């Protein structure tokens, strides 16, 4: 089994604040595993990394793989932006207060 892991600023310890959530995208291709760890601040770097992997002829990672993982990354971003981080009381909740 071959595991490909590219250190991002987060994984390489160059990120100063790791109090946020860490996102994981993984791709399994036969015996190979491609694992990408990233946070909100380095999503763009992760997208560039997909391109570097796809353009590397020594890897089985294809441009199709890069496109699929890019779409997954963007879908996760949209889903997170739609979710509220905090449950704040709304004016319609006043009857529940008493």
C-alpha positions in Angstrom: 0.0 0.0 0.0 1.3 3.4 -0.9 0.2 6.5 0.9 0.7 9.9 -0.6 0.7 12.8 1.8 1.8 16.3 0.9 2.5 18.5 3.9 0.4 21.7 3.7 1.2 24.7 5.9 -1.2 23.2 8.4 0.3 19.8 8.4 3.9 21.0 8.4 3.4 23.0 11.6 3.8 26.3 9.9 0.2 27.3 10.8 0.1 29.2 14.0 -3.6 28.8 14.9 -5.0 25.3 14.8 -8.0 26.0 17.0 -10.3 25.7 14.0 -11.6 22.6 12.4 -9.3 20.4 10.2 -10.9 19.1 7.0 -9.9 15.8 5.5 -10.3 14.7 1.8 -9.1 11.2 0.9 -9.0 9.3 -2.3 -8.4 5.5 -2.5 -7.1 4.2 -5.9 -6.3 0.5 -5.6 -3.4 0.2 -3.2 -2.7 4.0 -3.2 -4.2 6.4 -0.7 -4.2 10.2 -1.2 -4.9 12.1 2.0 -5.3 15.9 2.1 -5.6 17.8 5.4 -6.5 21.4 5.3 -8.3 24.2 7.2 -10.3 27.2 6.0 -7.1 29.3 5.6 -5.4 27.0 3.2 -8.2 25.8 0.9 -6.6 27.6 -2.1 -3.3 25.9 -1.5 -5.1 22.5 -1.3 -6.7 23.2 -4.7 -3.2 24.0 -6.2 -1.9 20.8 -4.7 -4.5 18.8 -6.6 -3.2 20.3 -9.8 0.4 19.5 -8.8 -0.5 15.9 -8.1 -2.5 15.6 -11.4 0.4 17.0 -13.4 2.9 14.6 -11.8 3.4 11.6 -14.2 4.8 9.5 -11.4 1.5 9.4 -9.6 -1.8 7.7 -10.6 -3.6 10.8 -9.5 -5.4 12.2 -12.6 -7.0 15.5 -13.7 -10.4 13.8 -13.2 -9.4 13.0 -9.6 -8.4 16.6 -9.1 -11.7 17.8 -10.5 -13.7 15.5 -8.3 -11.8 16.4 -5.1 -12.0 20.1 -6.0 -15.8 19.8 -6.3 -15.9 18.0 -2.9 -13.8 20.8 -1.3 -16.2 23.5 -2.7 -19.3 21.6 -1.7 -17.9 21.3 1.9 -17.3 25.1 1.8 -20.8 25.8 0.7 -22.3 23.5 3.3 -20.3 25.1 6.1 -21.3 28.6 5.1 -25.0 27.6 5.2 -24.7 26.2 8.7 -24.8 28.5 11.7 -22.0 28.1 14.1 -24.0 29.3 17.1 -27.6 28.7 18.1 -28.6 32.3 19.0 -32.1 32.9 20.4 -34.5 34.4 17.8 -37.3 36.8 18.6 -39.8 34.0 17.8 -38.3 31.9 20.6 -39.5 34.4 23.3 -42.4 32.1 24.4 -39.8 29.4 25.2 -38.1 31.7 27.6 -41.0 31.9 30.1 
